[in-house]
Amino acid sequence: MDSSEATIYCSNALCQVPSFESDRYCLQCGAFLPKHYLWAIAQRSPIFSPGDLLSERYVCKQGSIFLDTKPGLLPESLEELPHGVVCYQRLVSHWLHVPQVYALLPNPQLPSSVVVLLENAPIYPADIQIGGAVQSGALMPGLEAVWREASSLQQLHWFWQMAQLWEPLNQEGVAASLLSTENLRVEGSLIRLLSLVGDYQPSSCSLVDLGTFWQQWQFGAQTAIAPFLSAVCEQMQQGQISHSEQLIGLFDQAIAVWSQAQSRVVEFATLTDQGPTRQRNEDACYPASGMTQSVRLAPAPNAVNSTALVVVCDGIGGHEGGNIASNLAIATVQQRLQPILSDASSPDALTLELKRTAIAANDTIVQRNDTERRQERQRMGTTLVMALVQNHELYLTHVGDSRAYRITRTGCHQVTLDDDLASREVRMGYGLYRDALRQPSSGSLVQALGMNASMLHPTVQRFILDEECLFLLCSDGLSDNDLIEEYWQTMLVPVLEGTLNVPTAVRQLVAIANQQNGHDNVTVGLLHCRVDSTPPSSEAELRWSESLAKLSAIPVRSVSRISADRTPVTETHLATAQSPINSTLKTQLKKPARKSEFARSRPSLFPWLLGLLILLGAAGSTLVWLFPSIGSRLFPAIESTAGSPDSVPASPAPSASSVASPSPSVAASPFLTTQSRVLVNRGAVDGVGQAPVRLQSQLASTAESGQPLSRLISIPVGTVLEVAAVQVRLDQRWLQLKVCSLPTAARTTDQATPFGQPGDAGWIQETAIAPLVTSNISLTPVQLGACAAKRQTATPSIETN
């Protein structure tokens, strides 16, 4: 045993026998020993020495790198998260680039503060060797260290990722994270942030700051792209590039030009299996199970455009409903995408079509449910994860909890975020992810294909293929119990090393899922992407250099701002205020139906639905669910006391077969806080149909005082509101909302209840307004209107209250 090697305790609660850090499995019971290497940050950087122990479990390996020696125990946390930690939580969907909070510990050197331990930091995992040297637990190299040796495409790709990250980080007041050379780390073609850095200035950072920071990279840039980078930096500093969308557009064009110098080969295979305990297989995949295909994506314009498409669906619903739903989704995807697979679509157009494809599959399942009059246990749905490779890009479309992973020789990263309660709680800043996973029904879905009237928010992510890698798509029959984390190095890295082929790897993954999990169907789709690493000829370099020179001279196109809800950096959502994508189905309001156990062939937890009667079919709600009950994977209503930030919020969600009346004794958990800004995207529902939202100009002393209501203020759809204050009355949260701006068409009205004007304020129950608004939005100065006064920038702080 090496003197620096730590002792790690078995994660099996019935064992907990100590083993060596170098052991992959427990010496006593054979359980897998996960190695969590963590990056420590604190308000005042403490000095740690190798061997130092925090909270009797986290041992210092070197500098600020710690190892959790008791991975089977729940990491420490605080009842209320410090503000600086919430930034990490809200950026959880960016976890390919941004680390996440693992534990919060008392700072032994400064009692008034805490030490934050970050997981998924740019630290090499266990059993990694590079050039014959062991790198386990070592910090990944900085961008500065690898910049000069990188190819032109890699350098462009790194800038593209930083451009993608700019807006979401800027919204959280941590854009300065991209302005620190020490903070920018590299894992192959990926940009990884060591931590989040609060903006130094009272106002948030601008693209002028980023352009100034990028100037230092011009000198080490490859000769062919250096003039282009110089021109981009100059335009940023002069304010000609004022929005990150413009910057992304320029790098998209540059990467498209340079990618024509390389060819790519994508080999992919699928396999689905019923599993040892199930009576039928409700999963489905495309291509058909057991097939292996290979396509060559040759440099344009020399070859006909080729694509690779892989789809995995995990059906939901009893009486063979899941099987029908998953196959309906596959058929719809094929039908929708087949006509466009041979066309060279722009990234925006293809992203939009992939969203529409997910919506079309959703509507097909809903229509089938309604046509066959399926009720309760007979209603069906499915998850969806889909990979489409076109030219130099891979697009991932995702709904539900089927997952996608990106694997290279140095790391395995989950790149989709489950649409479940645990992930939602983290994104809203209520708790740490590992804490949320321990909560009852944490894996309950909040959306899947089959939601009524396409109240659906599929995500589409885009990846640049500039290095050899694998993309693994799978149902939870494989991903449950961290099997991917355990076996990626032994079953998937060999594919990259050329010692194992793709179809064999797929068969082995299904076999290990049946052996280690076995509780569910299992479906796997694996794509192996290989990039031609032959350097382009000098003539080709000259040709691409001339193309880039022309590109940098093109006037920067105006790109409209997209409403952001802190989704992954390369993903866009349906719920944009400017251009919602609507379902083709008509809205239907149905009578309440009795509760049932309609389960997804899983152990039933008898979840509840708590719904507010709202008009189905309008875009903007991310938490609407179709099924009355689907066992442990249905979104349940969680009872909570008003004002408790630690409870899981119970979102009102109407069902196609069940619309329940809200219980007056249950208050929804808060998700709107003071200074939150929201966009009203639908009206309230009265006895006739939709009506404007109405605010009370004053809050009565009690909710049921019998006193007449104060003056009412009507709020039309399209209004931007800001939460000015929050009060709790009789276990109900009331929000005072200030009118920031009105839609142009609603400035004047002759109705009895006048529209509120910018600056007006009124009160409404949170449970009444929450389903009618979209939060976490990007707003133009015109939309901000009366709320344009600069809010105090929130920068990370790790002090305790």
C-alpha positions in Angstrom: 0.0 0.0 0.0 1.3 3.4 -1.0 1.9 5.7 2.0 -0.4 8.3 0.4 -3.1 5.8 -0.3 -6.3 6.4 1.8 -8.5 3.9 3.5 -12.0 3.7 2.1 -14.9 2.1 3.8 -17.4 -0.2 1.9 -20.6 1.5 0.7 -22.6 -1.6 1.7 -24.4 -0.6 4.9 -24.2 -4.2 6.1 -20.5 -4.4 5.6 -18.5 -1.1 5.9 -15.2 -3.0 6.0 -12.2 -0.8 5.2 -10.3 -1.3 2.0 -7.5 0.4 0.1 -8.1 3.3 -2.2 -6.6 1.3 -5.0 -9.1 -1.5 -4.6 -12.0 -1.4 -7.0 -14.2 -3.7 -5.0 -14.7 -4.3 -1.3 -12.2 -7.0 0.1 -15.0 -8.4 2.3 -18.3 -8.4 0.4 -17.3 -7.6 -3.2 -19.4 -4.4 -3.4 -18.2 -1.6 -5.8 -16.1 1.1 -4.1 -17.0 4.5 -5.6 -14.2 7.0 -5.4 -15.6 10.6 -5.0 -12.7 13.0 -5.5 -13.9 16.5 -4.4 -12.7 20.1 -4.8 -12.9 22.2 -1.6 -13.7 25.9 -1.6 -14.2 28.2 1.4 -14.7 31.9 2.0 -11.1 32.4 3.0 -9.0 29.7 1.3 -7.8 27.5 4.2 -4.5 25.7 4.0 -4.9 21.9 3.9 -2.1 19.3 4.1 -2.2 15.8 2.6 -3.8 13.5 5.2 -5.9 16.2 6.9 -9.4 14.9 7.7 -12.6 16.8 7.6 -15.7 15.6 9.5 -13.9 12.3 10.1 -14.4 11.1 6.6 -13.0 13.5 3.9 -9.2 13.1 3.6 -7.0 15.6 1.8 -5.1 14.1 -1.1 -3.3 17.2 -2.2 -4.1 21.0 -2.1 -7.9 21.4 -2.2 -8.6 17.8 -3.5 -10.3 15.5 -1.0 -11.6 11.9 -1.1 -14.7 10.7 0.6 -13.7 7.7 2.6 -17.2 6.8 3.6 -19.2 7.0 0.3 -22.0 4.9 1.7 -23.1 7.6 4.0 -25.2 10.6 3.1 -23.0 13.7 2.6 -23.4 16.5 5.2 -25.6 19.4 4.4 -27.3 22.4 6.1 -31.0 23.0 6.7 -30.8 26.2 4.7 -28.4 26.4 1.8 -26.0 29.4 1.7 -26.8 31.7 -1.2 -23.5 30.9 -3.0 -24.5 27.2 -3.1 -27.9 28.0 -4.7 -26.0 29.2 -7.9 -24.6 25.7 -8.3 -28.0 24.2 -7.8 -29.7 26.3 -10.4 -27.0 25.4 -12.9 -27.3 21.7 -12.3 -28.4 21.1 -15.9 -25.0 22.4 -17.0 -23.2 19.7 -15.1 -21.1 18.7 -18.1 -19.2 22.0 -17.4 -20.1 23.1 -13.9 -19.4 21.1 -10.7 -22.1 20.4 -8.2 -22.2 20.7 -4.4 -21.5 17.4 -2.7 -21.3 18.4 1.0 -21.3 21.4 3.3 -19.0 21.2 6.3 -18.0 23.5 9.2 -14.8 25.3 8.4 -12.3 24.3 11.1 -10.2 27.4 10.4 -13.1 29.9 10.3 -16.1 28.8 12.5 -18.5 31.4 10.9 -18.2 29.9 7.5 -18.4 26.5 5.7 -16.3 24.4 3.5 -18.1 23.4 0.3 -17.0 20.2 -1.3 -17.7 20.0 -5.1 -18.2 16.8 -7.0 -17.9 16.5 -10.8 -15.1 19.0 -10.6 -12.3 18.7 -13.3 -10.4 16.0 -11.4 -9.5 12.7 -13.0 -11.5 9.7 -11.7 -10.0 6.6 -10.3 -7.9 4.2 -12.4 -6.9 6.8 -15.1 -3.5 6.7 -16.7 -2.2 9.1 -19.3 1.1 8.4 -21.0 1.8 5.6 -18.5 1.4 8.0 -15.5 -1.4 7.5 -13.0 -3.7 10.5 -12.8 -6.3 9.3 -10.4 -7.4 12.2 -8.2 -5.2 14.7 -10.1 -6.4 18.1 -11.3 -7.1 18.3 -15.1 -4.9 20.6 -17.1 -5.7 24.3 -17.5 -6.7 25.7 -20.9 -3.5 27.7 -20.9 -1.4 24.5 -20.7 -2.9 22.8 -23.7 -4.0 25.7 -25.9 -1.0 25.9 -28.2 -0.9 22.2 -29.0 -4.7 22.0 -29.8 -6.0 21.7 -33.3 -7.9 24.6 -34.9 -11.2 22.8 -34.5 -10.5 22.1 -30.8 -9.7 25.8 -30.2 -12.9 26.9 -31.9 -14.9 24.3 -30.0 -13.6 25.5 -26.6 -14.6 29.1 -27.5 -18.0 27.9 -28.6 -18.6 26.2 -25.3 -17.6 29.3 -23.4 -20.0 31.3 -25.6 -22.8 28.8 -24.7 -22.1 29.1 -21.0 -22.0 32.9 -20.9 -25.7 33.7 -20.7 -26.7 31.1 -18.0 -23.7 32.0 -15.9 -24.4 35.8 -16.4 -28.0 35.3 -15.2 -26.7 33.9 -11.9 -24.1 36.6 -11.4 -21.1 34.2 -12.0 -20.0 35.1 -15.5 -16.6 35.9 -14.0 -16.1 32.1 -13.8 -15.2 32.4 -17.5 -12.7 35.2 -17.0 -10.2 33.3 -14.8 -7.4 31.4 -16.5 -6.9 29.2 -13.4 -10.7 28.4 -13.4 -10.8 27.1 -17.0 -9.9 23.4 -17.1 -9.9 21.0 -20.0 -10.9 17.4 -20.4 -10.2 16.5 -24.0 -12.5 18.7 -26.0 -14.6 19.8 -23.0 -14.3 23.0 -21.1 -14.7 22.3 -17.3 -15.0 24.9 -14.6 -13.2 24.4 -11.3 -15.8 26.4 -9.4 -18.1 29.4 -9.8 -16.7 32.8 -9.4 -18.9 35.8 -8.4 -18.8 38.9 -10.7 -16.3 41.4 -9.3 -18.2 44.5 -10.4 -21.5 45.8 -9.0 -23.0 45.2 -12.4 -22.8 41.9 -14.2 -20.0 41.2 -16.6 -20.4 42.0 -20.3 -19.2 40.5 -23.5 -16.7 43.4 -23.6 -15.0 41.8 -20.6 -15.0 38.4 -22.3 -13.6 39.8 -25.5 -10.8 41.5 -23.5 -10.1 38.3 -21.7 -10.0 36.3 -24.9 -7.4 38.5 -26.5 -4.6 36.6 -24.7 -5.5 33.4 -26.6 -5.0 35.0 -30.0 -1.2 34.6 -29.8 -1.2 30.8 -29.2 -4.1 30.2 -31.7 -3.5 28.1 -34.8 -2.4 30.2 -37.7 -5.4 29.4 -39.8 -7.9 30.7 -37.2 -5.9 33.5 -35.5 -7.3 36.3 -37.7 -10.8 35.1 -37.2 -10.4 35.1 -33.4 -8.8 38.5 -33.5 -11.7 39.9 -35.5 -14.3 38.4 -33.1 -12.5 39.8 -30.0 -12.4 43.2 -31.6 -16.1 43.2 -32.4 -16.9 42.1 -28.8 -14.8 44.9 -27.4 -16.4 47.5 -29.7 -19.9 46.3 -28.7 -20.7 45.1 -32.2 -21.4 41.6 -30.7 -23.6 42.4 -27.8 -25.5 39.1 -27.2 -24.2 35.6 -26.7 -26.5 34.3 -29.4 -24.6 36.4 -31.9 -21.3 35.0 -30.6 -22.6 31.4 -30.8 -23.8 32.0 -34.3 -20.3 33.1 -35.5 -18.6 30.2 -33.9 -21.2 27.8 -35.4 -20.3 29.1 -38.8 -16.6 28.9 -38.2 -16.8 25.3 -36.9 -19.0 24.3 -39.8 -16.3 25.7 -42.2 -13.4 24.0 -40.5 -15.2 20.7 -39.9 -15.4 20.2 -43.7 -11.7 19.3 -43.5 -12.4 16.1 -41.5 -14.5 13.0 -42.0 -16.3 11.0 -39.2 -17.4 7.4 -38.9 -20.3 6.6 -36.6 -21.0 3.0 -35.7 -24.1 2.3 -33.6 -26.0 -0.7 -32.3 -29.1 -1.3 -30.2 -30.5 -4.1 -28.0 -33.6 -4.4 -25.8 -34.4 -7.2 -23.4 -37.4 -8.1 -21.3 -35.3 -8.9 -18.2 -35.5 -11.8 -15.9 -38.5 -10.7 -13.8 -40.9 -9.0 -16.3 -43.7 -10.6 -18.2 -43.3 -8.4 -21.2 -41.0 -5.8 -22.7 -42.4 -2.3 -22.6 -39.2 -0.7 -24.0 -38.5 -0.1 -27.6 -35.6 1.1 -29.7 -34.5 2.3 -33.2 -32.9 0.8 -35.2 -34.5 -2.6 -34.4 -33.0 -4.5 -31.5 -29.9 -6.4 -32.4 -29.0 -4.3 -35.4 -25.6 -2.7 -36.0 -24.9 0.0 -38.6 -22.1 2.2 -39.6 -22.1 5.5 -41.5 -19.3 7.7 -42.8 -19.9 11.4 -42.6 -17.5 12.6 -45.3 -16.3 16.1 -45.7 -18.8 18.3 -47.6 -19.4 18.9 -50.4 -17.8 15.7 -51.6 -20.4 13.2 -50.4 -24.2 12.8 -50.0 -25.2 13.8 -46.5 -25.5 10.8 -44.1 -27.0 10.6 -40.7 -27.2 8.3 -37.8 -30.3 8.0 -35.6 -30.7 6.0 -32.4 -33.8 6.1 -30.2 -34.5 4.5 -26.8 -38.0 4.6 -25.2 -39.1 3.2 -21.9 -42.9 2.6 -21.9 -45.2 3.5 -19.0 -48.6 2.0 -18.3 -50.2 -1.3 -17.5 -52.0 -3.8 -19.7 -49.4 -3.6 -22.4 -49.9 0.2 -22.6 -46.2 0.9 -22.2 -45.3 -1.4 -25.0 -47.8 0.4 -27.3 -46.7 3.9 -26.3 -43.0 3.2 -26.8 -43.6 1.7 -30.2 -45.9 4.5 -31.2 -43.2 7.0 -30.3 -40.6 5.2 -32.4 -42.9 5.1 -35.4 -43.7 8.7 -35.1 -40.1 9.7 -34.8 -39.2 7.7 -37.9 -42.1 9.2 -39.9 -41.3 12.8 -38.9 -37.5 12.7 -39.3 -37.1 10.5 -42.3 -37.8 13.3 -44.9 -35.2 15.7 -43.3 -32.4 13.2 -42.6 -30.9 13.7 -46.0 -31.2 17.6 -45.8 -28.4 19.8 -44.5 -30.5 21.8 -42.0 -29.2 24.7 -39.9 -28.8 24.0 -36.2 -31.8 26.2 -35.3 -34.0 24.5 -37.8 -33.0 21.0 -36.8 -33.4 21.8 -33.1 -36.9 23.1 -33.8 -37.8 20.0 -35.8 -36.6 17.7 -33.1 -38.8 19.5 -30.6 -41.8 19.2 -32.9 -41.0 15.5 -33.4 -41.2 14.9 -29.7 -44.5 16.8 -29.5 -45.9 14.9 -32.4 -45.0 11.6 -30.7 -46.7 12.9 -27.5 -49.8 13.8 -29.4 -50.0 10.4 -31.1 -50.0 8.7 -27.8 -52.6 11.0 -26.3 -54.8 10.6 -29.3 -54.5 6.8 -29.0 -55.4 6.9 -25.3 -58.5 9.1 -26.1 -59.6 7.1 -29.2 -59.5 3.9 -27.3 -61.1 5.5 -24.2 -58.3 4.4 -22.0 -58.8 5.4 -18.4 -56.7 5.2 -15.3 -54.6 2.0 -15.4 -55.0 1.6 -19.2 -53.6 5.0 -20.1 -50.0 4.9 -21.4 -46.9 6.9 -22.0 -43.2 6.6 -22.5 -39.9 8.3 -22.0 -37.7 9.3 -24.9 -34.0 9.7 -25.5 -32.8 10.2 -29.0 -29.4 10.8 -30.7 -29.2 12.2 -34.2 -25.8 12.7 -35.8 -25.6 15.0 -38.8 -22.4 16.4 -40.3 -20.1 17.3 -37.4 -22.8 17.5 -34.7 -24.8 15.2 -32.5 -28.2 16.3 -31.2 -29.8 14.8 -28.1 -33.5 15.0 -27.5 -34.8 14.0 -24.1 -38.0 13.6 -22.1 -38.4 11.5 -18.9 -35.7 9.5 -17.1 -34.1 7.5 -19.9 -30.5 8.8 -20.0 -27.6 9.6 -22.3 -24.0 9.5 -21.3 -20.8 10.8 -23.0 -17.8 8.6 -22.5 -14.1 9.2 -23.4 -10.9 7.5 -22.1 -10.8 9.9 -19.2 -14.4 10.3 -18.1 -18.0 9.3 -18.2 -20.6 12.1 -17.9 -24.3 11.9 -17.7 -25.5 14.6 -20.1 -29.2 14.4 -19.6 -31.0 15.5 -16.5 -33.9 13.3 -15.4 -37.3 14.8 -15.5 -38.1 13.8 -11.9 -38.8 15.3 -8.5 -35.2 15.1 -7.3 -33.8 17.0 -10.2 -36.6 19.6 -10.0 -35.9 20.2 -6.3 -32.2 20.8 -7.0 -32.9 23.2 -9.9 -35.1 25.2 -7.7 -32.4 25.5 -5.0 -34.2 23.6 -2.3 -31.6 21.0 -1.5 -28.5 19.0 -2.6 -29.0 16.3 -5.3 -27.9 13.4 -3.0 -30.3 14.6 -0.3 -33.1 14.8 -2.8 -32.5 11.3 -4.0 -33.2 10.0 -0.5 -36.6 11.6 -0.4 -39.7 9.5 -0.9 -40.7 9.3 -4.6 -37.6 11.2 -5.6 -37.6 9.3 -8.9 -41.2 10.2 -9.7 -41.5 11.7 -13.2 -42.8 15.2 -13.8 -43.1 14.7 -17.5 -43.0 12.0 -20.2 -44.5 11.5 -23.7 -48.3 11.1 -23.3 -49.0 14.3 -21.5 -52.3 15.8 -22.5 -52.3 18.6 -25.1 -48.5 18.7 -25.3 -47.8 20.5 -22.1 -44.3 19.2 -22.7 -40.8 20.6 -22.4 -38.4 18.4 -24.3 -34.8 19.4 -24.3 -32.5 19.4 -27.3 -28.7 19.5 -26.7 -26.1 19.9 -29.4 -22.5 18.5 -29.3 -19.6 19.1 -31.6 -17.8 15.9 -32.6 -14.1 16.8 -32.6 -12.7 13.8 -30.7 -13.3 10.1 -30.5 -16.1 9.3 -28.0 -19.1 7.2 -27.2 -22.7 8.2 -26.5 -24.7 5.7 -24.5 -28.5 5.8 -24.5 -30.3 3.6 -22.1 -33.4 3.0 -20.1 -33.3 2.9 -16.3 -33.0 -0.9 -16.3 -29.3 -0.2 -16.9 -28.7 3.1 -15.3 -30.3 2.3 -11.9 -28.0 1.6 -9.0 -25.1 3.5 -10.7 -24.2 0.6 -12.9 -22.8 2.9 -15.6 -20.5 4.6 -13.1 -19.3 1.1 -12.1 -18.7 -0.5 -15.5 -17.9 2.3 -18.0 -14.1 1.8 -17.6 -14.3 -2.0 -18.1 -17.1 -2.3 -20.7 -17.0 0.9 -22.7 -13.4 2.3 -22.7 -12.3 -1.0 -24.4 -14.4 0.1 -27.4 -12.4 3.3 -27.6 -9.2 1.3 -27.3 -10.2 -1.0 -30.1 -10.3 -4.2 -28.0 -14.1 -4.5 -28.0 -16.6 -3.9 -30.8 -19.8 -2.0 -30.4 -22.4 -4.9 -30.7 -20.4 -7.0 -28.1 -20.3 -4.1 -25.7 -24.1 -3.6 -26.1 -24.7 -7.3 -25.3 -22.5 -7.2 -22.3 -24.2 -4.1 -20.9 -27.6 -5.8 -21.2 -26.3 -8.9 -19.6 -24.8 -7.0 -16.6 -28.1 -5.0 -16.2 -30.1 -8.3 -16.0 -27.6 -9.7 -13.6 -27.1 -6.8 -11.3 -30.5 -5.0 -11.6 -33.0 -7.4 -13.2 -36.0 -5.5 -11.9 -37.0 -4.0 -15.2 -36.7 -4.2 -19.0 -33.4 -2.9 -20.3 -32.7 -1.1 -23.6 -29.3 0.1 -24.8 -28.2 2.2 -27.8 -24.5 2.8 -28.2 -22.8 5.2 -30.7 -19.1 5.1 -31.4 -17.9 8.4 -33.0 -14.5 8.4 -34.6 -12.9 11.5 -36.1 -10.3 11.5 -38.8 -7.2 12.9 -37.1 -5.2 13.4 -40.2 -4.1 17.0 -40.4 -5.4 18.9 -43.4 -3.0 19.7 -46.2 -1.4 23.1 -46.5 -3.7 23.8 -49.5 -6.7 22.8 -47.5 -5.6 25.0 -44.6 -5.3 28.0 -46.9 -8.7 27.3 -48.3 -10.3 27.2 -44.8 -8.3 30.2 -43.7 -9.7 32.2 -46.6 -13.2 31.1 -45.8 -12.8 32.1 -42.1 -11.4 35.5 -43.2 -14.6 36.1 -45.2 -16.7 34.9 -42.3 -15.2 37.4 -39.9 -16.1 40.2 -42.2 -19.7 39.3 -42.4 -21.9 41.8 -40.4 -23.0 40.2 -37.2 -26.6 39.0 -37.6 -29.2 40.0 -35.1 -30.3 37.1 -33.1 -33.4 37.4 -30.9 -33.0 36.7 -27.2 -34.4 33.3 -26.1 -36.2 33.0 -22.8 -33.9 30.9 -20.6 -35.0 28.8 -17.7 -31.5 27.6 -16.6 -31.5 24.6 -18.8 -28.3 22.9 -20.2 -26.1 25.3 -22.0 -26.7 23.8 -25.4 -30.4 23.2 -25.0 -33.5 25.2 -25.8 -36.9 24.8 -24.4 -40.4 25.0 -25.8 -41.7 27.4 -23.3 -40.4 30.6 -24.9 -42.7 33.5 -24.6 -42.1 34.7 -28.1 -42.8 31.5 -30.1 -44.4 28.7 -28.3 -44.8 25.4 -30.2 -48.3 24.2 -29.8 -49.8 20.8 -30.0 -52.0 19.7 -32.9 -54.6 18.4 -30.4 -57.5 20.3 -29.1 -57.8 21.0 -25.4 -60.1 18.8 -23.5 -61.4 19.3 -20.0 -62.7 16.1 -18.5 -64.7 15.3 -15.4 -62.8 14.1 -12.3 -62.3 10.4 -12.1 -61.7 8.3 -9.0 -58.1 7.7 -7.8 -56.5 4.4 -8.9 -53.3 2.5 -8.7 -52.6 2.8 -12.4 -49.0 1.6 -12.1 -46.1 1.2 -14.5 -45.6 -2.4 -13.5 -43.5 -1.2 -10.5 -43.9 -1.5 -6.8 -46.9 0.9 -6.2 -46.4 3.8 -3.8 -50.0 5.0 -4.3 -49.1 8.6 -5.3 -51.6 11.4 -5.4 -52.4 14.0 -7.9 -53.2 17.5 -6.6 -54.5 19.6 -9.6 -55.7 23.1 -10.1 -58.4 23.4 -12.8 -56.5 25.2 -15.7 -56.9 25.3 -19.4 -54.8 22.6 -20.9 -52.9 23.2 -24.1 -51.2 26.5 -23.5 -47.4 26.4 -23.5 -45.3 27.4 -20.5 -45.9 24.8 -17.8 -43.2 22.3 -17.2 -45.0 20.1 -14.7 -48.2 18.8 -16.3 -48.7 15.1 -16.3 -51.1 12.8 -18.0 -51.6 9.8 -15.8 -53.7 9.5 -12.7 -51.1 7.2 -11.1 -48.0 5.4 -12.4 -46.6 4.0 -9.1 -43.2 5.1 -8.1 -42.6 7.1 -11.3 -45.7 9.4 -11.2 -45.4 13.0 -10.0 -47.1 12.9 -6.5 -48.5 15.8 -4.6 -46.4 16.3 -1.5 -48.0 17.9 1.5 -46.0 20.6 3.0 -46.2 23.6 5.3 -46.2 26.9 3.6 -42.9 28.7 3.5 -40.8 25.6 3.9 -38.0 25.8 1.4 -36.9 22.2 2.1 -40.0 20.4 1.0 -40.6 19.2 -2.5 -43.0 21.6 -4.2 -46.3 20.1 -5.3 -47.1 21.5 -8.7 -50.7 21.5 -9.8 -51.0 19.2 -12.7 -54.3 18.3 -14.5 -54.8 14.8 -15.8 -56.5 13.8 -19.0 -58.7 11.5 -16.9 -58.7 13.2 -13.6 -58.9 16.9 -12.6 -59.0 17.0 -8.8 -60.0 20.0 -6.7 -57.2 21.4 -4.6 -57.3 20.7 -0.9 -57.5 23.9 1.1 -55.4 22.3 3.8 -52.4 21.8 1.6 -50.2 24.7 0.6 -47.9 24.5 -2.3 -44.2 24.8 -1.5 -42.8 28.2 -2.6 -40.9 28.5 -5.8 -41.4 32.2 -6.4 -39.3 34.5 -4.2 -38.9 38.2 -3.8 -37.4 39.9 -7.0 -38.4 36.8 -9.1 -39.7 37.9 -12.5 -42.3 36.0 -14.3 -44.2 36.1 -17.6 -48.0 35.5 -17.6 -48.4 32.9 -20.4 -52.1 32.0 -19.9 -55.2 33.4 -18.3 -57.2 32.1 -15.4 -60.2 29.8 -15.9 -63.7 30.9 -15.0 -67.1 29.4 -15.8 -66.9 30.6 -19.4 -63.3 30.1 -20.4 -60.1 32.0 -20.0 -60.1 35.3 -18.2 -57.4 37.8 -17.2 -55.5 37.1 -13.9 -56.9 39.4 -11.2 -54.9 40.9 -8.4 -56.2 42.4 -5.2 -54.8 45.9 -4.6 -54.7 45.2 -0.9 -54.3 42.1 1.2 -57.1 41.4 3.6 -56.3 40.9 7.3 -57.4 37.3 7.1 -58.1 35.0 4.1 -61.7 34.4 5.2 -62.6 37.6 7.0 -65.8 38.1 5.1 -64.8 41.6 4.2 -65.3 42.7 0.6 -62.3 42.4 -1.7 -60.2 45.5 -2.4 -60.0 46.9 -5.9 -59.2 44.3 -8.5 -56.5 44.7 -11.1 -56.6 42.7 -14.3 -53.4 41.2 -15.7 -53.5 40.1 -19.4 -51.5 37.4 -20.9 -48.0 38.6 -21.9 -47.6 40.8 -18.8 -44.2 40.7 -17.0 -44.5 40.7 -13.2 -42.0 41.0 -10.4 -42.5 39.5 -6.9 -42.3 42.5 -4.6 -43.2 40.8 -1.3 -44.4 37.5 0.2 -46.7 36.9 3.1 -48.2 33.8 4.7 -51.8 33.8 5.9 -53.5 30.7 7.2 -50.8 28.5 5.7 -51.3 30.1 2.3 -48.5 32.0 0.6 -49.6 35.4 -0.9 -47.5 37.2 -3.4 -47.5 41.0 -4.0 -46.8 41.3 -7.7 -45.6 44.5 -9.4 -46.5 45.1 -13.0 -43.3 45.6 -15.0 -44.8 45.9 -18.5 -47.9 45.0 -20.5 -48.2 43.5 -24.0 -48.7 46.3 -26.6 -52.2 45.2 -27.5 -53.4 45.4 -23.8 -52.4 49.0 -23.0 -55.9 50.2 -23.4 -59.2 48.5 -22.5 -62.9 49.2 -22.0 -63.5 46.2 -19.7 -65.1 46.7 -16.2 -61.9 45.6 -14.4 -59.1 47.8 -15.8 -55.7 46.4 -16.7 -53.0 47.2 -14.3 -50.4 49.7 -15.5 -46.6 49.5 -15.1 -45.7 50.2 -11.5 -49.1 48.9 -10.1 -49.0 46.2 -7.6 -51.5 43.7 -6.2 -51.8 40.4 -4.2 -52.7 36.9 -5.2 -52.2 33.4 -3.8 -49.1 31.7 -5.1 -51.1 28.5 -5.8 -53.4 30.5 -8.1 -50.6 32.3 -10.1 -48.0 29.6 -10.2 -49.6 27.5 -13.1 -50.1 30.6 -15.2 -46.6 32.0 -15.4 -43.2 31.1 -16.7 -40.3 31.9 -14.4 -36.5 32.2 -14.9 -36.9 34.2 -18.1 -34.6 36.5 -20.1 -36.2 39.9 -20.6 -35.5 42.8 -22.9 -35.3 46.3 -21.5 -38.7 47.1 -22.9 -40.2 44.0 -21.1 -38.5 45.0 -17.8 -40.3 48.4 -18.0 -41.0 49.6 -14.5 -38.8 46.9 -13.0 -35.7 48.0 -14.9 -34.0 49.3 -11.8 -30.9 47.1 -11.3 -31.3 44.5 -8.7 -28.4 43.8 -6.4 -26.1 41.2 -8.1 -26.0 38.0 -6.2 -22.5 36.6 -6.0 -21.6 33.3 -4.4 -21.0 33.5 -0.7 -20.4 30.6 1.6 -21.1 32.3 4.8 -23.8 30.8 7.0 -26.7 32.8 8.2 
